[in-house]
Amino acid sequence: MSSVASMSRKSDAKDAPAALKNFDKALKIVAENAEKTRNSRRIADESVAALKETGFFRALLPRKLGGLEMSPQDFFKAQIEIAHADMSTAWACGIIAVHPFQIALMNEKAQLDVFGDDPDTCVSSSYNPMGGVTQKVDGGVMLSGRWGWSSGSDHCTWTLLGAIIPGEGYRTFLVPRSDYVIEDTWYSMGLQGTGSNDIVIEEPVFVPDYRTHKQLDGFKGLHDQESKLYDVPWAQIFIRVVSSASIGAMKKAIELFVANSASSSTDPTKLQGDPDITRRIAEAHNLIRECETGMYTNFDEMMRAAQAGETIPVEDRVFYRYQASLVIEKMIKAIDLLFDVAGGRSVFQGSPIQQIWHDIHIARAHVANSPTAFARNLGAVTLGAENEDMFL
């Protein structure tokens, strides 16, 4: 690997954590199955099995349930490395792997329902409440509706669904696979392999109160875990899981660009002296480093506060939320810088750098990657207004 390409892999963090066993082997399997993943519009079974073997899906699960209680920093190092092999796999599997953190904040009985027999149980989600219908009953809630963008759902036996209870507000509902169907709707122009299909509950199903999670409880970080890890606001981890995969994909794009220039009909030495090309590569490198440094610094600060038993100020959480929402926009800028001058071969279907271009652009459609509302909230809070975002 050239020195330029190697630079794109470096960060202020160390390599992926040693707690993940045979991780390099799993990355190779993910890369080998990337095309299969895209063509089948779901993560290849081989990739899921390989990542499961490493312990990745247990990264944020409490140790008492067989988990690793990995730090957010290490978790995202791993997700970025997976994205370097395939962004679709990193997106969907990262989302699946973040759910044990939220479930760890729920009633202990709910934790045991999911992970009591198998700590590698996979859980999907769809938090948008607009498709959900609820009715309060004794001991729980009757839930029905349709939810979209449930990434990796084909590989999961539980799902977390968002819905609003009239008069009470937003909750997340933990639902077993026997209570819902997955409808194949995922025909997309990017992130094709994420299998982000619809979850459908036609006839109302009963969800006991202990398998629900109130939004305000999540905001306050209420839990019964011993580890200080769970004092980190869980939403801060989730909002990063839908953006950080783009960082690994962008690192791969730089490697592809450099490799393509070496095999181009254009003399590579001329490219080295082309001020426009060198500027573009430098800017892309810097955008990657900005995103990584910001993320790791924020989690360093949150983990320090958690370990010290300190409350993380809401103003900081608002700022971290806004920073996370900018990652995709920065990675879009970075991939556009390279794709604009990637040459004629990049326009054909099957071009690896074009696939990354599509993946990163499609990731912008996720609400967490749309910075306007988060910028307004940050500006308003800075001016003395009350925070209006409960998911941070």
C-alpha positions as CSV (number, residue, x, y, z in Angstrom):
1,M,0.0,0.0,0.0
2,S,1.3,3.4,-0.9
3,S,2.2,5.9,1.8
4,V,-0.7,8.1,0.7
5,A,-3.2,5.3,0.9
6,S,-1.8,4.2,4.3
7,M,-2.4,7.7,5.6
8,S,-6.1,7.4,4.9
9,R,-6.3,4.4,7.3
10,K,-4.7,6.2,10.2
11,S,-6.6,8.0,12.9
12,D,-6.0,9.4,16.4
13,A,-7.2,6.0,17.7
14,K,-5.5,2.6,17.7
15,D,-6.4,-0.2,15.5
16,A,-9.6,-2.2,16.0
17,P,-9.7,-3.7,19.5
18,A,-8.1,-7.0,20.4
19,A,-11.3,-8.1,22.2
20,L,-12.7,-8.9,18.8
21,K,-11.3,-12.4,17.9
22,N,-10.2,-13.2,14.4
23,F,-11.3,-9.7,13.3
24,D,-8.9,-9.5,10.3
25,K,-10.3,-12.8,9.0
26,A,-13.8,-11.5,9.4
27,L,-13.0,-8.3,7.5
28,K,-11.6,-10.5,4.6
29,I,-14.9,-12.4,4.5
30,V,-16.9,-9.2,4.5
31,A,-14.9,-7.8,1.6
32,E,-15.2,-11.1,-0.4
33,N,-18.9,-11.1,0.1
34,A,-19.5,-7.4,-0.6
35,E,-20.8,-8.0,-4.2
36,K,-23.0,-10.8,-3.0
37,T,-24.4,-8.5,-0.3
38,R,-25.3,-5.8,-2.8
39,N,-26.8,-8.2,-5.4
40,S,-29.0,-10.0,-2.8
41,R,-29.9,-6.7,-1.1
42,R,-29.1,-8.2,2.3
43,I,-26.0,-8.8,4.3
44,A,-24.4,-12.1,3.2
45,D,-24.9,-14.9,5.8
46,E,-21.2,-15.6,5.7
47,S,-20.4,-12.0,6.7
48,V,-22.9,-12.0,9.6
49,A,-21.5,-15.3,10.8
50,A,-18.0,-14.1,10.7
51,L,-18.7,-10.9,12.6
52,K,-20.8,-12.8,15.1
53,E,-17.7,-15.1,15.7
54,T,-15.6,-12.0,16.5
55,G,-18.0,-10.9,19.2
56,F,-18.9,-7.7,17.4
57,F,-22.6,-8.0,18.1
58,R,-21.7,-8.4,21.8
59,A,-19.5,-5.3,21.8
60,L,-21.9,-3.1,23.8
61,L,-23.7,-5.8,25.7
62,P,-23.2,-6.0,29.5
63,R,-20.7,-8.6,30.7
64,K,-23.2,-10.2,33.0
65,L,-25.1,-11.1,29.8
66,G,-22.0,-12.4,28.0
67,G,-21.1,-9.1,26.4
68,L,-17.8,-7.3,26.1
69,E,-18.8,-3.8,27.4
70,M,-16.5,-2.3,24.8
71,S,-15.9,1.4,24.9
72,P,-17.6,3.5,22.2
73,Q,-14.3,4.5,20.8
74,D,-13.3,0.9,20.3
75,F,-16.7,0.0,18.9
76,F,-16.5,2.7,16.2
77,K,-12.9,1.8,15.4
78,A,-14.3,-1.6,14.5
79,Q,-17.2,-0.3,12.5
80,I,-15.0,1.9,10.5
81,E,-12.7,-1.0,9.7
82,I,-15.8,-3.1,8.6
83,A,-16.9,-0.2,6.4
84,H,-13.5,-0.2,4.7
85,A,-14.4,-3.7,3.6
86,D,-18.0,-2.9,2.8
87,M,-20.1,0.1,3.9
88,S,-23.5,-1.8,3.6
89,T,-22.3,-4.4,6.0
90,A,-20.9,-1.9,8.4
91,W,-24.1,0.2,8.3
92,A,-26.5,-2.7,9.0
93,C,-24.3,-4.7,11.4
94,G,-23.3,-1.5,13.2
95,I,-27.0,-0.7,13.8
96,I,-27.7,-4.3,15.0
97,A,-24.7,-4.1,17.3
98,V,-25.7,-0.9,18.9
99,H,-29.1,-2.2,20.1
100,P,-27.8,-4.2,23.1
101,F,-26.8,-0.8,24.6
102,Q,-30.3,0.4,24.6
103,I,-31.7,-2.9,25.8
104,A,-29.2,-2.7,28.7
105,L,-31.1,0.4,29.8
106,M,-34.4,-1.5,29.9
107,N,-36.0,-3.7,32.5
108,E,-33.7,-6.7,33.4
109,K,-36.5,-9.1,32.4
110,A,-36.4,-7.6,28.9
111,Q,-32.7,-8.0,28.8
112,L,-33.0,-11.7,29.7
113,D,-35.8,-12.2,27.2
114,V,-33.5,-11.3,24.4
115,F,-30.0,-12.3,25.6
116,G,-30.6,-14.8,28.3
117,D,-30.1,-17.8,26.1
118,D,-27.9,-16.3,23.4
119,P,-25.7,-13.2,23.9
120,D,-25.3,-13.0,20.1
121,T,-29.0,-12.5,19.5
122,C,-29.5,-9.9,16.8
123,V,-32.0,-7.1,17.0
124,S,-33.1,-4.7,14.3
125,S,-34.9,-1.4,14.7
126,S,-37.1,1.3,13.2
127,Y,-37.5,4.3,15.5
128,N,-39.6,6.6,13.3
129,P,-43.0,6.7,15.2
130,M,-45.1,7.8,12.3
131,G,-46.2,4.4,11.2
132,G,-47.1,3.0,14.7
133,V,-50.5,2.7,16.3
134,T,-50.8,2.2,20.0
135,Q,-53.5,1.5,22.6
136,K,-52.8,1.3,26.3
137,V,-54.1,-1.8,28.1
138,D,-53.5,-3.4,31.5
139,G,-49.9,-4.3,31.8
140,G,-48.7,-3.0,28.5
141,V,-49.6,-1.6,25.1
142,M,-51.3,-3.0,21.9
143,L,-49.1,-2.1,19.0
144,S,-49.6,-2.3,15.2
145,G,-48.4,-0.4,12.1
146,R,-45.7,-0.3,9.5
147,W,-42.1,0.9,9.9
148,G,-39.4,1.4,7.2
149,W,-35.6,1.3,7.1
150,S,-35.1,-1.7,9.4
151,S,-31.6,-2.4,8.4
152,G,-30.4,-6.0,8.7
153,S,-33.8,-7.2,9.8
154,D,-33.6,-10.5,7.9
155,H,-30.8,-11.6,10.3
156,C,-32.7,-10.6,13.5
157,T,-35.1,-12.3,15.8
158,W,-36.2,-9.2,17.7
159,T,-36.9,-5.5,16.7
160,L,-37.1,-2.2,18.4
161,L,-40.0,0.0,17.1
162,G,-40.8,3.6,17.8
163,A,-44.3,4.8,18.5
164,I,-46.2,7.4,20.4
165,I,-48.7,6.7,23.1
166,P,-51.4,9.4,23.0
167,G,-51.1,11.6,26.1
168,E,-47.8,10.0,27.2
169,G,-45.3,10.5,24.4
170,Y,-42.7,8.5,22.6
171,R,-41.6,5.0,23.5
172,T,-39.5,2.2,22.0
173,F,-41.2,-1.2,21.8
174,L,-39.2,-4.4,21.9
175,V,-41.0,-7.0,19.8
176,P,-40.2,-10.7,19.0
177,R,-39.9,-12.0,15.5
178,S,-43.1,-14.0,15.9
179,D,-45.2,-10.8,16.2
180,Y,-44.2,-9.1,13.0
181,V,-43.5,-9.8,9.3
182,I,-40.7,-8.4,7.2
183,E,-41.8,-7.0,3.8
184,D,-39.2,-6.9,1.1
185,T,-39.2,-3.2,0.0
186,W,-35.4,-2.4,-0.2
187,Y,-34.7,-1.4,-3.8
188,S,-32.2,1.4,-3.5
189,M,-29.4,3.1,-5.5
190,G,-26.9,2.9,-2.6
191,L,-26.4,0.9,0.5
192,Q,-28.2,-1.8,-1.4
193,G,-26.9,-4.6,0.8
194,T,-28.3,-3.3,4.1
195,G,-31.6,-5.1,3.7
196,S,-33.4,-2.1,5.2
197,N,-36.9,-3.6,4.7
198,D,-40.2,-2.7,6.3
199,I,-41.5,-4.2,9.5
200,V,-45.3,-4.8,9.5
201,I,-47.7,-5.6,12.3
202,E,-51.1,-5.8,10.8
203,E,-53.1,-7.1,13.8
204,P,-52.3,-5.4,17.1
205,V,-49.9,-7.4,19.3
206,F,-49.4,-7.1,23.1
207,V,-46.1,-5.6,24.3
208,P,-45.7,-5.7,28.1
209,D,-44.6,-2.5,29.8
210,Y,-41.3,-4.1,30.8
211,R,-40.4,-4.4,27.1
212,T,-40.9,-0.7,26.4
213,H,-38.4,2.2,26.9
214,K,-39.7,5.7,27.6
215,Q,-37.9,8.5,25.7
216,L,-37.4,10.5,28.8
217,D,-35.8,7.5,30.6
218,G,-33.4,7.2,27.7
219,F,-32.6,10.9,27.8
220,K,-31.9,10.7,31.6
221,G,-29.8,7.6,31.1
222,L,-31.6,5.6,33.7
223,H,-30.3,2.0,34.1
224,D,-29.4,-0.7,36.6
225,Q,-26.0,-1.6,35.1
226,E,-22.8,-1.5,37.2
227,S,-20.6,-0.3,34.4
228,K,-20.1,3.4,33.9
229,L,-20.3,2.7,30.2
230,Y,-24.0,2.9,30.4
231,D,-23.9,6.5,31.8
232,V,-22.9,7.6,28.3
233,P,-26.1,8.8,26.6
234,W,-27.2,5.9,24.4
235,A,-28.5,8.2,21.7
236,Q,-25.0,9.6,21.2
237,I,-23.8,6.2,20.2
238,F,-26.8,5.5,17.9
239,I,-26.5,8.8,16.0
240,R,-22.8,7.9,15.2
241,V,-23.6,4.4,14.0
242,V,-25.5,5.8,11.0
243,S,-22.7,8.1,10.0
244,S,-19.3,6.6,11.0
245,A,-19.5,3.8,8.4
246,S,-19.0,6.5,5.7
247,I,-15.5,7.3,7.2
248,G,-14.3,3.8,6.6
249,A,-15.8,3.8,3.1
250,M,-14.1,7.1,2.4
251,K,-10.7,5.7,3.4
252,K,-11.3,2.9,0.9
253,A,-12.2,5.5,-1.8
254,I,-8.8,7.2,-1.4
255,E,-7.0,3.8,-1.8
256,L,-9.1,3.1,-4.9
257,F,-8.3,6.6,-6.3
258,V,-4.6,6.1,-5.8
259,A,-4.6,2.6,-7.2
260,N,-6.6,3.8,-10.3
261,S,-4.2,6.6,-10.9
262,A,-1.3,4.1,-10.9
263,S,-3.0,2.1,-13.6
264,S,-4.4,5.0,-15.6
265,S,-3.3,5.9,-19.1
266,T,-2.3,9.3,-17.6
267,D,1.2,9.4,-16.3
268,P,0.9,9.2,-12.5
269,T,3.9,11.4,-12.1
270,K,2.0,14.1,-13.8
271,L,-0.9,13.7,-11.3
272,Q,1.6,14.2,-8.5
273,G,2.4,17.6,-9.9
274,D,-1.2,18.5,-10.7
275,P,-2.2,21.1,-8.1
276,D,-5.9,20.3,-8.5
277,I,-5.5,16.6,-7.9
278,T,-3.1,17.0,-4.9
279,R,-5.4,19.6,-3.4
280,R,-8.4,17.3,-3.7
281,I,-6.6,14.4,-2.0
282,A,-5.3,16.7,0.8
283,E,-8.9,18.0,1.4
284,A,-10.3,14.5,1.5
285,H,-7.7,13.4,4.0
286,N,-8.4,16.3,6.2
287,L,-12.2,15.8,6.1
288,I,-11.7,12.2,7.2
289,R,-9.4,13.3,10.0
290,E,-11.8,16.0,11.2
291,C,-14.6,13.5,11.5
292,E,-12.6,10.9,13.3
293,T,-10.9,13.4,15.7
294,G,-14.3,15.0,16.5
295,M,-15.9,11.7,17.3
296,Y,-13.1,10.2,19.4
297,T,-12.7,13.5,21.3
298,N,-16.4,13.7,22.1
299,F,-16.5,10.1,23.4
300,D,-13.3,10.7,25.4
301,E,-15.0,13.6,27.1
302,M,-18.2,11.6,27.7
303,M,-16.4,8.6,29.0
304,R,-14.3,10.7,31.3
305,A,-17.4,12.3,32.7
306,A,-19.1,8.9,33.1
307,Q,-16.1,7.4,34.9
308,A,-16.0,10.4,37.3
309,G,-19.7,10.2,38.0
310,E,-20.3,13.6,36.5
311,T,-23.4,14.7,34.5
312,I,-22.7,15.5,30.9
313,P,-24.0,19.0,30.3
314,V,-27.0,19.2,27.9
315,E,-25.3,21.9,26.0
316,D,-22.4,19.5,25.2
317,R,-24.8,16.8,24.2
318,V,-26.5,19.2,21.8
319,F,-23.2,20.1,20.3
320,Y,-22.1,16.5,19.9
321,R,-25.4,15.7,18.2
322,Y,-24.8,18.5,15.7
323,Q,-21.3,17.4,15.0
324,A,-22.5,13.9,14.4
325,S,-25.0,15.1,11.9
326,L,-22.2,16.8,9.8
327,V,-20.2,13.6,9.2
328,I,-22.1,12.5,6.1
329,E,-22.1,16.0,4.6
330,K,-18.3,16.1,5.0
331,M,-17.9,12.6,3.6
332,I,-20.1,13.6,0.6
333,K,-17.8,16.5,0.0
334,A,-14.8,14.2,0.3
335,I,-16.1,11.5,-2.1
336,D,-17.2,14.2,-4.6
337,L,-13.7,15.7,-4.6
338,L,-12.3,12.4,-5.8
339,F,-15.2,11.1,-8.0
340,D,-15.2,14.3,-10.1
341,V,-11.7,13.5,-11.3
342,A,-11.8,9.7,-11.0
343,G,-11.7,9.1,-14.7
344,G,-14.0,7.6,-17.4
345,R,-14.0,4.1,-15.9
346,S,-15.7,5.3,-12.8
347,V,-19.0,6.0,-14.6
348,F,-19.6,2.3,-15.4
349,Q,-21.8,0.1,-13.2
350,G,-19.6,-2.0,-11.0
351,S,-17.0,0.7,-10.4
352,P,-16.0,0.3,-6.8
353,I,-15.5,4.1,-6.3
354,Q,-18.9,4.8,-7.8
355,Q,-20.4,2.3,-5.3
356,I,-18.9,4.2,-2.4
357,W,-20.2,7.5,-4.0
358,H,-23.7,6.0,-4.0
359,D,-23.4,4.6,-0.5
360,I,-22.3,7.8,1.1
361,H,-24.9,9.9,-0.7
362,I,-27.7,7.6,0.2
363,A,-26.7,7.7,3.9
364,R,-27.6,11.4,3.8
365,A,-31.3,10.3,3.7
366,H,-31.3,9.2,7.3
367,V,-32.8,11.8,9.5
368,A,-29.9,11.7,11.9
369,N,-27.6,12.9,9.1
370,S,-29.7,15.9,8.2
371,P,-28.1,18.7,10.2
372,T,-30.6,21.6,9.8
373,A,-32.7,20.9,12.9
374,F,-29.7,20.1,15.0
375,A,-28.0,23.3,14.0
376,R,-31.1,25.3,14.9
377,N,-31.3,23.6,18.3
378,L,-27.6,24.2,19.0
379,G,-27.9,27.9,18.0
380,A,-31.0,28.3,20.1
381,V,-29.5,26.6,23.2
382,T,-26.4,28.8,22.8
383,L,-28.7,31.8,22.9
384,G,-30.3,30.7,26.1
385,A,-33.3,28.7,24.9
386,E,-34.4,25.3,26.3
387,N,-33.2,22.2,24.5
388,E,-35.9,20.7,22.3
389,D,-34.2,17.4,21.3
390,M,-34.7,14.4,23.6
391,F,-32.6,12.1,21.4
392,L,-29.1,13.2,22.4
